């Protein structure tokens, strides 16, 4: 995954490469965010319109199960790529690793709650009176919530989870 990103960056014209270099962390976050969104989308749509469609659940139960399943898979993927490739956390001590993991999960739980609220609200618009679903309206709400959640997750990860510890200032030798 990382090799593909670097390959694409090498193909950019020099002015765009300079912009990439200046905003590398954000660009890498967006790249892995897109991959996380793809993982989430495949799972969400696969569960919502796949196996669950064969069982006579209510639309709200189907939506909750598909949203939650997609969230779980995406969070596991996102923690790994954010830690290793985006914020390049070098935390090695167990206490710090656990702090990163639990604050990441906590932040994602908060945004998961927001995701569920948005998608539950969406059922008012994409579920027709006869119980069938309008996939276009569903997709519009889905992608809108993805933008909101992605921005929220970036700021939580950048400012809280993987924040760089300030290095103590050393006194100059006299």
Secondary structure, 3 states (H helix, E strand, C coil): CHHHHHHHHHHCCHHHHHHHHHCHHHHHHHHHHHHHHHHHHHHHHHHHHCHHHHCCCCHHHHHHHHHHHHHHHHHHHHHHHHHHHHCCCCCCCHHHHHHHHHHHHHHHHHHHHHHHHHHHHHHHHHECCCCCECHHHHHHHHHHHHHHHHHHHHHHHHHHHCCCCCCCCCCCCC
